[in-house]
Amino acid sequence: MTWLLVLLPGFLAGLVQGLTGFGAAIIMMIFLPQLFAMGTSAGVAGLIMVASVVTMVWRYRAHIQIKRIIIPFLIYASVAAWSVHLGQVLDIQLLRHLLGGLLLALAIYFLVNRRADNQRYPWWLAGAFMIISGFFNGLFGIGGPLMALYFLSLADTTADYLANLQTFFMIDVVYITTVRVLNGIITANTIPLILIGMVGAICGTVLATRILPHVPMVAVKRLIYIFIGLAGVYYLFF
């Protein structure tokens, strides 16, 4: 039955990732800590997400803008590499609550303020998003929500948003997985479950890509904000 705890969450994760551009790791981190330690769970979730991310990068490859990705990634990745080592010394539950409160507050702000989703962020706020996202990615494998807001603010279409965000995630997974392997967090005995999860993730993503072309950009934005809020509630109370 262990494989079901990976396959079904993988499918749900791929579906959510395909519809909102992020959230695969959030879904899987609800289930994976029942099988692995927190650090290993984050690494396994990241590798399962590769299947969904690569599928979407290929689909939206014509809309990729590398110049929008490089600097955010360098900031994000440098913080993530540092925070990978902090899971054993920090109060993880407190950090989860802080992240949950932040995500819930942002979701409420964007859902209430109709003008907010059309604005570009000042450099200091965008930089804060990158630093916070990198920090929580290193700890939990969850850096998507704030980076989703950042790339959403730059996008004119759903395809632009998904192409750049998924390319960012693809580069990140390669980088942060290398860090985790070198630190012994990810080992060969996790590979079978990772492959099972990937099967589910691909199926979920393919289904999402069939649905998404029929959904307008405004509705996609609202869906993203709602999911960010739900993620915040999860980290605050569970």
Backbone as CSV, one residue per row, in Angstrom:
resi,resn,N_x,N_y,N_z,CA_x,CA_y,CA_z,C_x,C_y,C_z
1,MET,0.810,-1.216,0.000,0.000,0.000,0.000,0.848,1.273,0.000
2,THR,2.134,1.111,0.289,3.001,2.291,0.331,2.988,3.037,-0.991
3,TRP,2.938,2.283,-2.074,2.999,2.923,-3.394,1.791,3.822,-3.635
4,LEU,0.636,3.500,-3.011,-0.546,4.347,-3.170,-0.361,5.713,-2.504
5,LEU,0.439,5.750,-1.427,0.722,7.005,-0.730,1.641,7.910,-1.543
6,VAL,2.132,7.376,-2.670,2.972,8.166,-3.573,2.262,8.402,-4.900
7,LEU,1.616,7.367,-5.430,0.959,7.470,-6.732,-0.197,8.465,-6.721
8,LEU,-1.121,8.321,-5.772,-2.289,9.210,-5.737,-1.917,10.658,-5.420
9,PRO,-1.065,10.901,-4.412,-0.613,12.288,-4.206,0.129,12.834,-5.420
10,GLY,0.874,11.963,-6.117,1.563,12.407,-7.324,0.584,12.887,-8.383
11,PHE,-0.521,12.142,-8.539,-1.553,12.540,-9.503,-2.175,13.883,-9.119
12,LEU,-2.555,14.026,-7.848,-3.143,15.288,-7.386,-2.148,16.432,-7.523
13,ALA,-0.888,16.145,-7.218,0.150,17.164,-7.317,0.327,17.626,-8.761
14,GLY,0.339,16.676,-9.693,0.474,17.037,-11.104,-0.717,17.838,-11.599
15,LEU,-1.907,17.495,-11.127,-3.111,18.224,-11.520,-3.062,19.666,-11.012
16,VAL,-2.708,19.831,-9.740,-2.616,21.182,-9.164,-1.512,21.989,-9.839
17,GLN,-0.363,21.358,-10.055,0.764,22.044,-10.711,0.371,22.489,-12.118
18,GLY,-0.349,21.633,-12.812,-0.753,21.953,-14.171,-1.760,23.087,-14.252
19,LEU,-2.610,23.219,-13.235,-3.651,24.247,-13.247,-3.180,25.586,-12.692
20,THR,-2.296,25.553,-11.682,-1.894,26.796,-11.025,-0.441,27.172,-11.275
21,GLY,0.365,26.219,-11.730,1.780,26.498,-11.966,2.667,26.139,-10.790
22,PHE,2.096,25.832,-9.645,2.863,25.449,-8.467,1.966,24.564,-7.596
23,GLY,2.502,24.140,-6.444,1.665,23.416,-5.498,1.896,21.922,-5.444
24,ALA,2.684,21.369,-6.381,2.921,19.926,-6.363,3.585,19.499,-5.062
25,ALA,4.611,20.242,-4.654,5.325,19.879,-3.429,4.428,20.030,-2.194
26,ILE,3.557,21.041,-2.203,2.655,21.247,-1.072,1.746,20.030,-0.892
27,ILE,1.176,19.551,-1.997,0.295,18.377,-1.937,1.059,17.159,-1.429
28,MET,2.246,16.926,-1.979,2.988,15.715,-1.624,3.532,15.767,-0.206
29,MET,3.824,16.971,0.298,4.349,17.069,1.657,3.275,16.834,2.718
30,ILE,2.031,16.732,2.298,0.982,16.297,3.230,1.127,14.804,3.522
31,PHE,1.605,14.045,2.515,1.640,12.590,2.604,3.033,12.019,2.861
32,LEU,4.062,12.575,2.216,5.387,11.958,2.245,6.029,11.882,3.630
33,PRO,5.796,12.851,4.535,6.399,12.701,5.869,5.934,11.466,6.630
34,GLN,4.885,10.802,6.150,4.485,9.532,6.758,5.433,8.397,6.357
35,LEU,6.213,8.636,5.288,7.122,7.611,4.777,8.589,7.935,5.011
36,PHE,8.923,9.229,5.038,10.319,9.648,5.125,10.482,10.758,6.167
37,ALA,11.745,11.015,6.529,12.052,12.180,7.341,11.736,13.440,6.540
38,MET,11.614,14.599,7.227,11.199,15.827,6.565,12.124,16.205,5.409
39,GLY,13.440,16.153,5.630,14.382,16.530,4.578,14.291,15.613,3.367
40,THR,14.209,14.307,3.636,14.077,13.339,2.537,12.752,13.527,1.811
41,SER,11.681,13.785,2.563,10.366,14.025,1.947,10.430,15.199,0.981
42,ALA,11.105,16.276,1.392,11.241,17.449,0.525,11.977,17.091,-0.755
43,GLY,13.036,16.287,-0.634,13.790,15.887,-1.823,13.005,14.985,-2.745
44,VAL,12.277,14.028,-2.176,11.452,13.117,-2.981,10.346,13.900,-3.689
45,ALA,9.718,14.826,-2.975,8.662,15.646,-3.580,9.212,16.445,-4.755
46,GLY,10.416,17.006,-4.583,11.019,17.782,-5.660,11.294,16.949,-6.895
47,LEU,11.762,15.724,-6.696,12.064,14.866,-7.836,10.801,14.368,-8.528
48,ILE,9.766,14.061,-7.753,8.497,13.675,-8.373,7.949,14.826,-9.205
49,MET,8.129,16.054,-8.710,7.641,17.230,-9.416,8.307,17.411,-10.778
50,VAL,9.516,16.850,-10.953,10.228,16.983,-12.227,9.356,16.534,-13.392
51,ALA,8.634,15.440,-13.216,7.807,14.905,-14.297,6.775,15.923,-14.753
52,SER,6.121,16.568,-13.796,5.115,17.580,-14.110,5.751,18.811,-14.732
53,VAL,6.859,19.251,-14.151,7.520,20.479,-14.608,8.038,20.336,-16.038
54,VAL,8.721,19.234,-16.313,9.280,19.034,-17.660,8.169,18.960,-18.695
55,THR,7.075,18.312,-18.357,5.926,18.238,-19.263,5.435,19.631,-19.636
56,MET,5.360,20.519,-18.653,4.852,21.866,-18.901,5.879,22.754,-19.599
57,VAL,7.154,22.584,-19.252,8.201,23.357,-19.946,8.173,23.041,-21.441
58,TRP,8.035,21.780,-21.773,7.997,21.392,-23.183,6.763,21.971,-23.876
59,ARG,5.633,21.929,-23.207,4.389,22.411,-23.809,4.437,23.918,-24.069
60,TYR,5.021,24.686,-23.146,5.018,26.155,-23.249,6.387,26.719,-23.614
61,ARG,7.252,25.908,-24.225,8.635,26.299,-24.484,8.771,27.558,-25.335
62,ALA,7.805,27.827,-26.221,7.892,29.001,-27.086,7.758,30.316,-26.315
63,HIS,7.288,30.255,-25.076,7.037,31.468,-24.289,8.105,31.715,-23.217
64,ILE,9.146,30.889,-23.181,10.182,31.028,-22.150,11.008,32.287,-22.393
65,GLN,11.242,33.055,-21.317,12.072,34.263,-21.358,13.171,34.119,-20.310
66,ILE,14.322,33.649,-20.740,15.408,33.307,-19.821,15.861,34.508,-18.992
67,LYS,15.845,35.716,-19.567,16.324,36.895,-18.840,15.497,37.173,-17.591
68,ARG,14.237,36.754,-17.600,13.380,36.954,-16.427,13.655,35.931,-15.323
69,ILE,14.421,34.905,-15.642,14.601,33.776,-14.731,15.951,33.801,-14.022
70,ILE,17.003,34.283,-14.693,18.372,34.101,-14.206,18.604,34.735,-12.834
71,ILE,18.342,36.033,-12.689,18.626,36.717,-11.425,17.759,36.176,-10.284
72,PRO,16.438,36.025,-10.486,15.642,35.418,-9.408,16.167,34.057,-8.970
73,PHE,16.621,33.249,-9.940,17.117,31.929,-9.580,18.397,32.000,-8.756
74,LEU,19.311,32.881,-9.124,20.573,32.986,-8.394,20.342,33.366,-6.932
75,ILE,19.426,34.293,-6.699,19.114,34.700,-5.321,18.445,33.552,-4.567
76,TYR,17.432,32.989,-5.191,16.653,31.893,-4.601,17.539,30.686,-4.284
77,ALA,18.387,30.304,-5.243,19.199,29.095,-5.096,20.261,29.254,-4.018
78,SER,20.850,30.434,-3.915,21.888,30.638,-2.904,21.306,30.509,-1.501
79,VAL,20.094,31.002,-1.292,19.440,30.888,0.014,19.023,29.445,0.268
80,ALA,18.500,28.770,-0.746,18.044,27.380,-0.598,19.193,26.457,-0.215
81,ALA,20.346,26.634,-0.830,21.501,25.782,-0.532,21.928,25.932,0.925
82,TRP,21.798,27.133,1.450,22.144,27.396,2.856,21.109,26.797,3.803
83,SER,19.828,26.938,3.479,18.776,26.516,4.409,18.573,25.005,4.432
84,VAL,19.098,24.274,3.449,18.997,22.806,3.453,19.529,22.233,4.761
85,HIS,20.543,22.870,5.318,21.216,22.344,6.505,20.532,22.736,7.811
86,LEU,19.486,23.573,7.758,18.936,24.153,8.982,17.795,23.362,9.610
87,GLY,17.307,22.341,8.897,16.151,21.599,9.384,16.367,20.930,10.729
88,GLN,17.636,20.634,11.066,17.913,19.933,12.312,18.141,20.893,13.485
89,VAL,18.242,22.190,13.214,18.558,23.125,14.298,17.468,24.171,14.523
90,LEU,16.531,24.309,13.606,15.485,25.311,13.742,14.171,24.675,14.205
91,ASP,13.301,25.492,14.764,11.967,25.053,15.175,11.082,24.994,13.933
92,ILE,10.970,23.792,13.368,10.265,23.610,12.097,8.798,23.997,12.219
93,GLN,8.164,23.663,13.348,6.745,23.954,13.504,6.487,25.456,13.513
94,LEU,7.359,26.215,14.172,7.228,27.665,14.177,7.376,28.227,12.768
95,LEU,8.333,27.704,12.029,8.549,28.176,10.659,7.350,27.860,9.771
96,ARG,6.753,26.690,9.962,5.552,26.331,9.199,4.432,27.327,9.486
97,HIS,4.263,27.711,10.738,3.218,28.664,11.095,3.482,30.038,10.489
98,LEU,4.754,30.450,10.504,5.102,31.744,9.906,4.811,31.740,8.417
99,LEU,5.196,30.653,7.737,4.923,30.543,6.307,3.425,30.529,6.045
100,GLY,2.681,29.780,6.858,1.231,29.713,6.684,0.577,31.070,6.841
101,GLY,0.980,31.819,7.872,0.423,33.159,8.075,0.711,34.091,6.926
102,LEU,1.930,34.023,6.406,2.308,34.870,5.276,1.484,34.541,4.039
103,LEU,1.350,33.262,3.727,0.608,32.862,2.530,-0.868,33.229,2.641
104,LEU,-1.447,33.024,3.822,-2.862,33.347,4.011,-3.088,34.855,3.877
105,ALA,-2.207,35.651,4.455,-2.337,37.110,4.356,-2.227,37.577,2.911
106,LEU,-1.293,37.002,2.166,-1.132,37.376,0.756,-2.362,36.980,-0.063
107,ALA,-2.887,35.792,0.192,-4.063,35.340,-0.552,-5.249,36.265,-0.315
108,ILE,-5.474,36.635,0.948,-6.583,37.532,1.267,-6.387,38.884,0.593
109,TYR,-5.159,39.394,0.638,-4.864,40.691,0.030,-5.180,40.691,-1.468
110,PHE,-4.728,39.658,-2.162,-4.922,39.619,-3.612,-6.364,39.320,-4.003
111,LEU,-7.062,38.543,-3.178,-8.462,38.259,-3.483,-9.349,39.478,-3.242
112,VAL,-8.993,40.299,-2.256,-9.803,41.472,-1.914,-9.454,42.671,-2.796
113,ASN,-8.163,42.855,-3.053,-7.691,44.005,-3.818,-7.627,43.648,-5.301
114,ARG,-8.617,44.016,-6.061,-8.694,43.633,-7.474,-7.584,44.258,-8.317
115,ARG,-7.032,45.393,-7.889,-5.977,46.045,-8.649,-4.595,45.444,-8.408
116,ALA,-4.458,44.694,-7.320,-3.136,44.217,-6.909,-2.511,43.265,-7.926
117,ASP,-3.349,42.477,-8.608,-2.763,41.474,-9.499,-2.316,42.051,-10.841
118,ASN,-2.459,43.343,-11.034,-1.984,43.964,-12.271,-0.716,44.784,-12.052
119,GLN,-0.168,44.756,-10.828,0.976,45.600,-10.524,2.285,44.826,-10.606
120,ARG,3.373,45.555,-10.889,4.710,44.991,-10.807,5.271,45.284,-9.424
121,TYR,6.006,44.330,-8.868,6.533,44.517,-7.527,7.803,45.366,-7.557
122,PRO,8.017,46.244,-6.558,9.295,46.943,-6.451,10.412,45.936,-6.206
123,TRP,11.652,46.325,-6.531,12.769,45.385,-6.485,12.962,44.773,-5.097
124,TRP,12.747,45.568,-4.038,12.990,45.058,-2.689,11.967,43.995,-2.289
125,LEU,10.709,44.163,-2.752,9.682,43.180,-2.432,9.883,41.908,-3.254
126,ALA,10.218,42.072,-4.532,10.510,40.906,-5.365,11.697,40.130,-4.791
127,GLY,12.718,40.856,-4.329,13.874,40.208,-3.720,13.500,39.455,-2.451
128,ALA,12.606,40.041,-1.649,12.141,39.369,-0.431,11.408,38.076,-0.774
129,PHE,10.593,38.115,-1.833,9.900,36.905,-2.278,10.913,35.801,-2.614
130,MET,11.981,36.173,-3.318,12.992,35.191,-3.729,13.718,34.602,-2.533
131,ILE,14.073,35.454,-1.566,14.796,34.995,-0.381,13.915,34.077,0.468
132,ILE,12.675,34.491,0.727,11.766,33.680,1.537,11.475,32.345,0.845
133,SER,11.261,32.401,-0.459,10.969,31.175,-1.206,12.148,30.212,-1.171
134,GLY,13.355,30.738,-1.373,14.542,29.894,-1.322,14.737,29.266,0.041
135,PHE,14.475,30.041,1.091,14.633,29.555,2.463,13.712,28.363,2.722
136,PHE,12.436,28.503,2.375,11.484,27.424,2.639,11.633,26.279,1.649
137,ASN,12.188,26.539,0.487,12.453,25.444,-0.437,13.543,24.534,0.128
138,GLY,14.587,25.132,0.695,15.647,24.329,1.274,15.162,23.491,2.440
139,LEU,14.248,24.021,3.239,13.744,23.313,4.418,12.701,22.257,4.078
140,PHE,11.679,22.663,3.287,10.515,21.815,3.056,10.324,21.405,1.599
141,GLY,11.148,21.941,0.694,10.901,21.697,-0.726,9.739,22.504,-1.249
142,ILE,9.361,23.574,-0.526,8.195,24.365,-0.900,8.610,25.820,-1.076
143,GLY,8.873,26.205,-2.310,9.235,27.588,-2.587,8.355,28.209,-3.648
144,GLY,7.283,27.506,-4.015,6.486,27.908,-5.163,5.564,29.093,-5.018
145,PRO,4.809,29.217,-3.914,3.758,30.243,-3.883,4.230,31.670,-4.146
146,LEU,5.289,32.101,-3.482,5.748,33.477,-3.670,6.393,33.676,-5.041
147,MET,7.095,32.659,-5.537,7.659,32.777,-6.890,6.540,32.789,-7.922
148,ALA,5.453,32.081,-7.641,4.300,32.127,-8.543,3.752,33.551,-8.620
149,LEU,3.643,34.228,-7.471,3.176,35.615,-7.469,4.121,36.511,-8.255
150,TYR,5.414,36.286,-8.096,6.402,37.105,-8.800,6.265,36.951,-10.319
151,PHE,6.255,35.720,-10.801,6.162,35.509,-12.253,4.780,35.871,-12.787
152,LEU,3.754,35.730,-11.966,2.413,36.128,-12.378,2.352,37.634,-12.615
153,SER,3.068,38.397,-11.798,3.058,39.859,-11.942,3.713,40.315,-13.235
154,LEU,4.561,39.474,-13.828,5.267,39.827,-15.057,4.578,39.305,-16.314
155,ALA,3.588,38.442,-16.144,3.008,37.727,-17.280,1.812,38.455,-17.879
156,ASP,1.716,38.388,-19.196,0.552,38.920,-19.904,-0.459,37.823,-20.222
157,THR,0.022,36.599,-20.307,-0.857,35.470,-20.631,-0.549,34.302,-19.698
158,THR,-1.465,33.346,-19.662,-1.241,32.144,-18.871,-0.008,31.389,-19.364
159,ALA,0.179,31.344,-20.675,1.327,30.633,-21.250,2.644,31.274,-20.816
160,ASP,2.717,32.627,-20.804,3.930,33.312,-20.343,4.233,32.954,-18.891
161,TYR,3.216,33.014,-18.072,3.371,32.719,-16.647,3.879,31.297,-16.433
162,LEU,3.224,30.317,-17.062,3.598,28.925,-16.851,4.965,28.606,-17.432
163,ALA,5.287,29.160,-18.593,6.577,28.868,-19.230,7.738,29.306,-18.353
164,ASN,7.696,30.526,-17.846,8.815,31.039,-17.057,8.875,30.423,-15.664
165,LEU,7.719,30.240,-15.025,7.714,29.645,-13.694,8.186,28.197,-13.737
166,GLN,7.724,27.420,-14.714,8.120,26.012,-14.781,9.585,25.850,-15.173
167,THR,10.096,26.730,-16.022,11.525,26.690,-16.355,12.360,26.997,-15.123
168,PHE,11.904,27.977,-14.344,12.560,28.304,-13.074,12.594,27.073,-12.167
169,PHE,11.460,26.393,-12.033,11.391,25.207,-11.177,12.268,24.075,-11.710
170,MET,12.338,23.923,-13.018,13.147,22.848,-13.600,14.626,23.043,-13.265
171,ILE,15.107,24.267,-13.426,16.497,24.559,-13.078,16.722,24.346,-11.581
172,ASP,15.750,24.793,-10.797,15.865,24.673,-9.340,15.934,23.222,-8.896
173,VAL,15.104,22.361,-9.461,15.085,20.958,-9.048,16.444,20.304,-9.304
174,VAL,17.038,20.582,-10.453,18.359,20.020,-10.760,19.378,20.487,-9.719
175,TYR,19.340,21.774,-9.416,20.312,22.354,-8.487,20.131,21.829,-7.063
176,ILE,18.919,21.955,-6.530,18.707,21.619,-5.120,18.769,20.109,-4.890
177,THR,18.427,19.303,-5.914,18.564,17.854,-5.783,20.030,17.467,-5.696
178,THR,20.869,18.142,-6.483,22.313,17.895,-6.413,22.837,18.183,-5.012
179,VAL,22.386,19.297,-4.430,22.795,19.642,-3.061,22.349,18.555,-2.083
180,ARG,21.117,18.075,-2.225,20.593,17.062,-1.295,21.314,15.722,-1.462
181,VAL,21.634,15.339,-2.696,22.361,14.085,-2.919,23.754,14.166,-2.302
182,LEU,24.433,15.278,-2.502,25.785,15.447,-1.956,25.782,15.432,-0.432
183,ASN,24.651,15.805,0.164,24.546,15.812,1.622,23.902,14.544,2.174
184,GLY,23.674,13.541,1.302,23.143,12.263,1.746,21.679,12.274,2.113
185,ILE,20.949,13.323,1.700,19.524,13.416,2.041,18.688,12.548,1.106
186,ILE,19.089,12.500,-0.160,18.437,11.638,-1.145,19.366,10.472,-1.460
187,THR,18.855,9.251,-1.355,19.667,8.062,-1.607,18.973,7.165,-2.627
188,ALA,19.675,6.117,-3.048,19.166,5.238,-4.109,17.893,4.500,-3.709
189,ASN,17.696,4.253,-2.418,16.510,3.470,-2.022,15.204,4.246,-2.165
190,THR,15.276,5.537,-2.462,14.048,6.305,-2.688,13.609,6.284,-4.158
191,ILE,14.460,5.793,-5.041,14.187,5.871,-6.486,12.903,5.151,-6.900
192,PRO,12.621,3.921,-6.432,11.380,3.255,-6.879,10.123,4.065,-6.578
193,LEU,10.017,4.625,-5.374,8.830,5.414,-5.031,8.794,6.722,-5.820
194,ILE,9.950,7.298,-6.098,9.994,8.517,-6.910,9.426,8.240,-8.302
195,LEU,9.805,7.106,-8.881,9.325,6.765,-10.228,7.815,6.534,-10.225
196,ILE,7.302,5.898,-9.180,5.848,5.687,-9.074,5.139,7.040,-8.976
197,GLY,5.680,7.928,-8.160,5.094,9.261,-8.036,5.106,10.026,-9.342
198,MET,6.169,9.862,-10.123,6.274,10.544,-11.417,5.166,10.109,-12.374
199,VAL,4.827,8.827,-12.334,3.737,8.326,-13.197,2.443,9.059,-12.870
200,GLY,2.138,9.159,-11.582,0.945,9.880,-11.177,1.004,11.348,-11.558
201,ALA,2.176,11.980,-11.379,2.323,13.405,-11.680,2.113,13.689,-13.164
202,ILE,2.642,12.827,-14.018,2.475,13.024,-15.464,0.991,12.911,-15.838
203,CYS,0.312,11.935,-15.296,-1.121,11.770,-15.598,-1.919,12.987,-15.155
204,GLY,-1.628,13.485,-13.972,-2.333,14.663,-13.479,-2.056,15.901,-14.312
205,THR,-0.804,16.071,-14.729,-0.433,17.242,-15.525,-1.063,17.204,-16.906
206,VAL,-1.083,16.031,-17.519,-1.709,15.895,-18.844,-3.191,16.261,-18.769
207,LEU,-3.864,15.814,-17.715,-5.274,16.169,-17.547,-5.429,17.678,-17.389
208,ALA,-4.545,18.297,-16.610,-4.622,19.740,-16.386,-4.417,20.522,-17.674
209,THR,-3.480,20.065,-18.525,-3.220,20.789,-19.771,-4.385,20.694,-20.751
210,ARG,-5.241,19.707,-20.576,-6.456,19.623,-21.392,-7.505,20.621,-20.915
211,ILE,-7.502,20.895,-19.625,-8.496,21.798,-19.033,-8.102,23.259,-19.180
212,LEU,-6.809,23.564,-18.973,-6.351,24.941,-18.838,-6.622,25.844,-20.037
213,PRO,-6.501,25.371,-21.288,-6.765,26.274,-22.424,-8.179,26.848,-22.436
214,HIS,-9.101,26.242,-21.717,-10.482,26.706,-21.694,-10.767,27.639,-20.513
215,VAL,-9.717,27.958,-19.748,-9.877,28.793,-18.552,-9.225,30.154,-18.809
216,PRO,-9.946,31.283,-18.670,-9.361,32.609,-18.909,-8.326,32.969,-17.850
217,MET,-7.406,33.914,-18.197,-6.328,34.315,-17.313,-6.843,34.832,-15.971
218,VAL,-7.955,35.569,-15.998,-8.518,36.110,-14.752,-8.894,34.981,-13.803
219,ALA,-9.500,33.937,-14.345,-9.898,32.797,-13.516,-8.677,32.043,-12.994
220,VAL,-7.632,31.951,-13.827,-6.393,31.302,-13.393,-5.800,32.046,-12.199
221,LYS,-5.780,33.380,-12.268,-5.247,34.176,-11.160,-6.026,33.933,-9.872
222,ARG,-7.352,33.916,-9.974,-8.163,33.691,-8.774,-7.901,32.301,-8.191
223,LEU,-7.750,31.326,-9.069,-7.454,29.965,-8.623,-6.115,29.922,-7.894
224,ILE,-5.134,30.633,-8.411,-3.815,30.680,-7.785,-3.906,31.286,-6.389
225,TYR,-4.622,32.399,-6.255,-4.737,33.051,-4.957,-5.476,32.171,-3.947
226,ILE,-6.516,31.496,-4.411,-7.267,30.610,-3.516,-6.386,29.469,-3.025
227,PHE,-5.605,28.900,-3.940,-4.751,27.785,-3.545,-3.647,28.244,-2.595
228,ILE,-3.113,29.446,-2.808,-2.122,29.994,-1.877,-2.747,30.113,-0.480
229,GLY,-3.997,30.592,-0.421,-4.687,30.699,0.862,-4.889,29.350,1.524
230,LEU,-5.278,28.340,0.751,-5.464,27.001,1.304,-4.145,26.430,1.825
231,ALA,-3.063,26.706,1.085,-1.748,26.269,1.549,-1.400,26.938,2.869
232,GLY,-1.736,28.227,2.979,-1.484,28.944,4.223,-2.245,28.354,5.393
233,VAL,-3.512,28.023,5.176,-4.323,27.404,6.222,-3.718,26.068,6.652
234,TYR,-3.264,25.305,5.683,-2.662,23.993,5.997,-1.437,24.167,6.894
235,TYR,-0.554,25.085,6.538,0.673,25.258,7.331,0.415,25.889,8.688
236,LEU,-0.682,26.636,8.823,-1.007,27.223,10.112,-1.590,26.219,11.094
237,PHE,-2.403,25.294,10.602,-3.207,24.481,11.499,-2.911,22.984,11.457
238,PHE,-2.055,22.533,10.536,-1.802,21.088,10.440,-0.312,20.787,10.517
